[in-house]
Amino acid sequence: MLFVKNNMKNITKKIIRHSKKILLAPKNLFYWFLNIPLKPKWVVLMATDMCNSRCNHCNIWKEKSTPNPLTPKELEKIFSDKLFKNVEYILCTGGEATLRTDFKEMIMAMHRALPNAVIQLSTNAILQEKGLDIVKFALENNIKFDIGVSLDGIGDAHDKIRGVPGNFEKADWLLKESIKLREKYGPEKLHVGAGAVVSDLTVDSIYQTREYAKNMGIDFVEAWYNTSSFYGNYSEGDKSKIKEKITKIVKSQCPSVMQDKWLSFLKGKSIKFPCFAINSFFVLKCNGDIVPCLSHWDASIGNVRDHSPSEVWYGKKAKEARQFVKKCPGCLNNWGAGWSFESSYYQILFFYLKRPDILIKKLLSKE
């Protein structure tokens, strides 16, 4: 009886959450259409541009790193700006975030400014013990925390792509130790996941990696092959054969809006949708620049060291950026597209109307 009661309570919460998004979507779309900026809900923070991986698909480790990245004190001041009062999620990435010697101080500073926000560490797990120490620190300080580990394959397959022998073993250790902490503190306090980009580099290892994550009881993100000024996940070769393999992988994924869009893209169809970059989300680079997303990595709308976040957000360059983002043909970057779908919501709603079985399954899940 108690199980049924708790389950109904969980379902009711989910229905209320979805209903709020449905009610908010028209306002978001109206503002988007009239170029009225929203207050951001999601942030990607480039904690550092230093990296200890030697990935085949990325050259950030070859570049000169920023000599004076944003400090914990600066981050606390930045995120205390009234512009960020609605922020729910901060994704800390790099480079490799764990290379910051003050990373624990950074997440503590952000937590003081935004105590209800979830903070995520995206890591390559090369510094696996430091990564686990960060997770423990966050939990001990009552910070809602996510850890996401890059996982391009199993064993040597992963190490070859990452260019660091023994990397998979370290990633495996960090995931297993994080799962132990999740069991101790609860999934509402700690989310553990892994992710890989589906590209010519990983097409032959995705299924095995997917099965590994399933057996571990963690989420596995199979990301679209995005490109940026410092990396690309798609190299030359027999592209028709690679495309065929990628199509097969995408078709085997769990049904979702992202899967539908991805399959359309692979068929050469338009995937354009209302993108909410520089609206409901943005990227804060370690030098203080605010940019729209990964695709527009070098399109800075201003620097939070020179002006307050609010001044940057409502400035001339930000208005110009929202215009060229609207003209973007669209991408399926998992956070950019995902947060855009969440903001407009109608695409998610239409998907659920088309596939009510998926909605029912989601409502009944423990998530």
C-alpha positions in Angstrom: 0.0 0.0 0.0 2.9 2.4 0.9 4.6 1.5 -2.4 1.4 2.4 -4.4 1.0 5.6 -2.4 4.6 6.7 -3.0 4.4 5.7 -6.7 1.2 7.8 -7.2 2.9 10.7 -5.4 5.9 10.5 -7.8 3.6 10.3 -10.9 1.6 13.3 -9.6 4.9 15.4 -9.2 5.9 14.5 -12.8 2.5 15.5 -14.2 2.7 18.8 -12.4 6.2 19.4 -13.6 5.3 18.6 -17.3 2.1 20.8 -17.0 4.2 23.8 -15.8 6.5 23.4 -18.8 3.5 23.2 -21.1 2.0 26.4 -19.6 5.3 28.3 -19.7 6.2 27.3 -23.3 3.9 29.9 -25.1 5.5 32.7 -23.1 9.0 31.5 -24.0 8.2 31.2 -27.6 6.5 34.6 -27.7 9.6 36.2 -26.1 11.9 34.3 -28.5 9.9 35.4 -31.5 10.0 39.1 -30.4 13.7 38.9 -29.4 12.9 39.6 -25.8 15.6 37.7 -23.8 14.7 35.2 -21.1 16.6 34.8 -17.9 18.8 31.7 -18.2 18.0 28.4 -16.5 21.1 26.4 -17.6 24.8 27.3 -17.8 27.8 25.6 -19.4 30.9 26.7 -17.5 34.2 26.1 -19.1 36.2 25.7 -15.9 39.5 25.6 -17.8 40.9 25.2 -21.3 43.7 23.0 -20.0 43.4 19.3 -20.9 45.4 16.2 -20.1 43.7 14.0 -22.8 45.3 13.7 -26.2 42.1 13.0 -28.2 42.2 12.3 -31.9 39.2 14.6 -32.5 40.3 17.6 -30.4 43.2 20.0 -30.5 42.4 22.0 -27.3 45.4 20.3 -25.5 47.7 21.8 -28.2 46.6 25.3 -27.6 48.0 27.8 -25.1 45.7 27.8 -22.0 44.1 30.9 -20.4 46.7 32.2 -17.9 44.2 33.7 -15.4 40.8 31.9 -15.5 37.8 33.0 -13.5 38.4 32.6 -9.8 36.0 31.2 -7.2 35.5 34.7 -5.8 34.7 36.0 -9.3 32.3 33.1 -9.9 30.4 33.8 -6.7 30.0 37.4 -7.7 29.0 36.5 -11.3 26.3 34.0 -10.3 25.0 36.3 -7.6 23.8 38.7 -10.3 20.0 38.8 -10.4 20.1 37.6 -14.0 20.9 34.1 -12.8 18.2 33.8 -10.1 16.4 31.1 -12.2 19.5 29.0 -12.9 18.8 25.3 -12.1 21.9 23.6 -13.6 25.6 24.4 -14.1 27.6 22.0 -16.3 31.3 22.3 -15.5 33.5 21.2 -18.4 36.8 22.1 -20.0 39.3 21.2 -21.2 39.5 19.0 -18.1 37.8 20.6 -15.1 39.7 18.5 -12.5 43.0 20.2 -13.6 41.8 23.2 -11.7 43.5 23.1 -8.3 40.7 25.2 -6.8 37.8 23.3 -8.3 36.2 22.4 -4.9 36.4 26.1 -4.0 34.7 26.9 -7.4 31.7 24.6 -6.8 31.4 25.9 -3.2 31.3 29.5 -4.5 28.7 28.7 -7.1 26.6 26.8 -4.5 26.7 29.8 -2.1 25.4 32.0 -5.0 22.8 29.4 -6.2 22.1 26.9 -3.4 19.4 25.1 -5.3 21.3 24.6 -8.6 22.6 21.2 -9.6 26.3 21.2 -10.4 27.8 18.7 -12.9 31.4 17.7 -13.3 32.1 16.4 -16.8 35.5 14.6 -16.7 37.8 12.3 -18.6 38.6 10.6 -15.3 42.4 10.6 -15.8 42.7 12.2 -12.4 40.2 9.7 -11.0 41.0 10.0 -7.3 40.7 13.8 -7.5 37.4 13.4 -9.4 36.1 11.1 -6.6 37.3 13.6 -3.9 35.3 16.3 -5.6 32.2 14.2 -5.6 32.6 13.4 -1.9 33.2 17.1 -1.2 30.0 18.1 -3.0 27.9 15.5 -1.2 29.4 16.4 2.2 28.4 20.0 1.6 24.9 19.2 0.6 25.4 20.2 -3.1 23.2 18.4 -5.6 25.8 16.9 -7.9 26.1 15.1 -11.2 29.2 13.4 -12.5 29.5 12.5 -16.2 32.5 10.5 -17.4 33.6 10.4 -21.0 33.5 6.8 -22.3 34.3 6.3 -26.0 34.7 2.5 -25.8 35.8 -0.3 -23.6 39.5 -0.9 -22.7 42.0 -0.2 -25.4 39.2 1.1 -27.7 38.7 4.1 -25.3 42.4 4.6 -24.7 43.2 4.8 -28.4 40.7 7.5 -29.0 41.7 9.5 -25.9 45.4 9.1 -26.5 46.1 8.1 -22.9 47.0 4.5 -22.0 45.1 3.2 -19.0 42.3 5.9 -19.2 39.5 3.3 -19.4 40.6 1.6 -16.2 40.6 4.9 -14.4 37.1 5.8 -15.8 35.8 2.4 -14.8 37.1 2.9 -11.2 35.7 6.4 -10.9 32.3 5.3 -12.1 32.1 2.3 -9.8 33.2 4.4 -6.8 30.7 7.1 -7.7 27.9 4.5 -7.8 28.8 3.5 -4.3 28.3 7.1 -3.2 25.0 7.2 -5.1 23.9 4.2 -3.1 24.9 5.9 0.2 23.5 9.4 -0.4 20.6 8.6 -2.8 20.1 9.3 -6.6 18.4 12.6 -5.7 21.7 13.8 -4.3 24.1 12.3 -6.9 23.5 11.4 -10.5 26.1 9.2 -12.2 26.4 8.9 -16.0 28.7 8.4 -18.9 28.7 9.6 -22.5 30.2 9.2 -25.9 29.9 11.0 -29.2 28.6 8.8 -32.0 31.1 9.3 -34.8 33.4 7.5 -37.2 35.7 7.0 -34.2 33.1 5.2 -32.0 30.6 3.5 -34.4 32.2 0.1 -33.8 32.2 0.4 -30.0 28.9 2.1 -29.1 26.9 -1.0 -28.6 29.5 -2.5 -26.2 29.8 0.8 -24.3 26.0 1.0 -24.1 25.8 -2.5 -22.6 28.5 -1.6 -20.1 26.6 1.4 -18.9 23.3 -0.6 -18.7 25.0 -3.3 -16.5 26.5 -0.5 -14.3 23.0 1.0 -13.8 24.0 4.4 -15.1 22.7 6.7 -17.9 24.6 6.7 -21.1 24.4 9.8 -23.4 25.0 9.0 -27.1 25.8 12.5 -28.3 25.5 13.9 -31.8 28.9 14.6 -33.6 29.1 18.4 -32.9 32.0 20.6 -34.2 33.6 23.7 -32.8 36.6 25.8 -33.3 38.8 23.4 -31.3 37.3 20.0 -32.2 35.3 17.9 -34.6 34.0 14.4 -34.2 33.8 13.4 -37.8 36.9 12.8 -39.9 37.5 11.8 -43.5 37.0 8.3 -44.7 34.2 6.2 -46.2 31.4 8.6 -45.1 28.6 6.6 -46.7 29.6 3.5 -44.7 30.0 5.5 -41.5 26.6 7.2 -42.1 25.0 3.7 -42.5 26.5 2.6 -39.2 25.4 5.8 -37.4 21.9 5.4 -38.7 21.7 1.9 -37.4 22.9 3.1 -34.0 20.4 5.9 -33.8 17.6 3.6 -34.8 18.5 1.3 -31.9 18.3 4.1 -29.3 15.3 4.6 -27.0 12.6 6.7 -28.8 12.9 10.4 -28.1 12.6 13.8 -29.7 16.4 13.8 -30.2 16.3 10.5 -32.0 13.5 11.7 -34.3 15.5 14.8 -35.2 18.7 12.8 -35.6 17.1 10.4 -38.1 15.7 13.4 -40.0 19.2 14.9 -40.2 20.7 11.6 -41.5 18.0 11.6 -44.2 19.1 15.1 -45.2 16.0 16.8 -43.9 15.9 20.1 -42.0 16.2 19.9 -38.3 15.7 23.6 -37.6 13.9 24.5 -34.4 13.6 27.5 -32.0 17.1 27.5 -30.4 17.3 29.2 -27.0 21.0 29.9 -26.9 21.6 33.3 -25.2 18.1 32.9 -23.9 17.5 30.1 -21.5 21.1 28.9 -21.7 24.6 30.0 -22.6 28.3 29.2 -22.2 30.6 31.0 -19.8 34.2 30.6 -20.9 37.1 30.5 -18.4 38.3 33.9 -19.5 34.9 35.5 -18.7 33.5 35.6 -22.2 29.8 34.7 -22.7 29.1 32.8 -25.9 25.9 31.2 -27.3 26.9 27.5 -27.6 29.5 25.1 -28.9 28.8 25.8 -32.6 29.3 29.6 -32.0 32.2 29.2 -29.6 34.0 32.3 -30.7 31.0 34.6 -30.9 31.5 36.5 -27.6 28.7 38.8 -26.6 30.8 40.4 -23.8 33.0 39.6 -20.9 31.8 39.5 -17.3 35.1 40.9 -16.0 34.5 44.1 -18.0 30.7 44.4 -17.4 28.1 42.8 -15.1 26.4 39.7 -16.5 23.1 41.7 -16.8 24.8 44.4 -18.8 26.3 41.8 -21.1 23.0 39.8 -21.4 21.0 42.9 -22.5 23.7 44.5 -24.6 23.9 45.2 -28.3 26.2 42.2 -29.0 23.7 39.9 -27.3 20.9 41.1 -29.4 22.9 40.5 -32.5 23.8 37.0 -31.4 20.2 36.1 -30.8 19.5 37.1 -34.4 22.3 34.9 -36.0 21.3 32.0 -33.7 17.8 32.2 -35.2 19.4 31.8 -38.6 21.4 28.8 -37.6 20.3 25.6 -39.5 20.2 23.8 -36.2 22.4 21.2 -34.4 21.7 18.3 -32.0 24.2 19.1 -29.4 22.7 17.1 -26.4 22.6 20.1 -24.0 21.9 22.9 -26.5 19.1 21.1 -28.4 17.8 19.4 -25.2 17.5 22.7 -23.3 15.9 24.3 -26.4 13.3 21.5 -26.5 12.7 22.0 -22.8 12.2 25.8 -23.3 9.7 25.6 -26.1 8.3 22.2 -25.1 5.9 21.8 -27.9 8.2 19.3 -29.7 8.4 17.2 -26.6 4.6 17.4 -26.2 4.0 16.4 -29.9 6.4 13.5 -29.4 4.4 12.3 -26.4 1.1 12.7 -28.2 2.6 10.5 -31.0 4.1 8.0 -28.6 1.9 7.9 -25.4 3.5 4.6 -24.4 6.8 6.4 -23.9 5.1 9.0 -21.7 3.4 6.3 -19.6 6.8 4.5 -19.2 8.4 7.8 -18.2 5.7 8.6 -15.6 6.1 5.1 -14.1 9.9 5.2 -13.9 11.7 5.9 -10.7 13.5 9.0 -12.2 
